[in-house]
Amino acid sequence: MSFLEKIKNPEFWSNFLKVAMPFFVVVILVSLFINSGRDIFNGDFTKVGEANFGNGKWKNFFAFKIIFSVFYGLYITNKKME
């Protein structure tokens, strides 16, 4: 079955969400710990917010992760569905 035939199937999108959403959350958590691990463990969430989300940084923070998660979800779901 081709990719275009698979995406027409509602089961494909259900499986896509099962893959992409947890992956998105994990990527966000890992990224936050890499960027601001010390501040997170110190409980200084104001610094974490400033460093990652202040002054429009949230757009860059989430944009890459959303795009990466979508492509990863599409790839894995396409690969796993027969």
C-alpha positions as CSV (number, residue, x, y, z in Angstrom):
1,M,0.0,0.0,0.0
2,S,1.4,3.4,-0.9
3,F,1.8,6.3,1.5
4,L,-1.0,8.3,-0.2
5,E,-3.4,5.3,0.3
6,K,-2.3,4.9,3.9
7,I,-3.0,8.6,4.8
8,K,-6.6,8.2,3.6
9,N,-7.2,5.6,6.3
10,P,-8.5,7.0,9.6
11,E,-6.5,4.3,11.5
12,F,-3.3,5.9,10.1
13,W,-4.1,9.2,11.8
14,S,-5.0,7.5,15.0
15,N,-1.7,5.7,15.0
16,F,0.1,8.9,14.0
17,L,-1.2,10.7,17.1
18,K,-0.2,7.7,19.3
19,V,3.4,8.1,18.0
20,A,3.8,11.9,17.5
21,M,2.2,13.2,20.7
22,P,4.4,11.3,23.2
23,F,7.4,11.9,21.1
24,F,6.7,15.6,21.1
25,V,6.4,15.7,24.9
26,V,9.6,13.7,25.3
27,V,11.5,16.0,22.9
28,I,10.2,19.1,24.9
29,L,11.3,17.6,28.2
30,V,14.7,16.6,27.0
31,S,15.2,20.0,25.4
32,L,14.2,21.8,28.6
33,F,16.6,19.7,30.7
34,I,19.4,20.2,28.3
35,N,18.9,24.0,28.0
36,S,17.9,24.7,31.6
37,G,18.6,21.6,33.7
38,R,20.3,23.5,36.5
39,D,17.5,26.0,36.8
40,I,14.9,23.3,36.8
41,F,16.6,21.4,39.6
42,N,17.0,24.7,41.6
43,G,13.3,25.4,41.2
44,D,14.0,28.7,39.4
45,F,11.2,28.4,36.8
46,T,11.2,32.1,36.1
47,K,14.7,31.7,34.6
48,V,13.6,28.7,32.7
49,G,10.7,30.7,31.2
50,E,12.9,33.6,30.3
51,A,15.6,31.4,28.8
52,N,13.3,29.3,26.7
53,F,10.1,31.2,26.1
54,G,10.7,34.9,26.7
55,N,10.8,37.6,24.0
56,G,9.2,35.4,21.4
57,K,11.7,32.5,21.9
58,W,8.7,30.1,22.3
59,K,8.1,30.2,18.5
60,N,11.6,28.8,17.8
61,F,11.4,26.5,20.7
62,F,8.2,24.8,19.6
63,A,8.4,25.2,15.8
64,F,11.3,22.8,15.4
65,K,9.9,20.3,17.8
66,I,6.5,20.3,16.1
67,I,8.0,19.8,12.7
68,F,10.4,17.1,13.9
69,S,7.6,15.3,15.7
70,V,5.3,15.4,12.7
71,F,7.9,14.0,10.4
72,Y,8.9,11.4,12.9
73,G,5.3,10.4,13.5
74,L,4.6,10.1,9.7
75,Y,7.7,8.1,9.1
76,I,7.1,5.6,12.0
77,T,3.4,5.2,11.3
78,N,4.0,4.7,7.5
79,K,6.7,2.2,8.3
80,K,4.6,0.2,10.8
81,M,1.3,0.1,8.9
82,E,1.0,-2.7,6.3
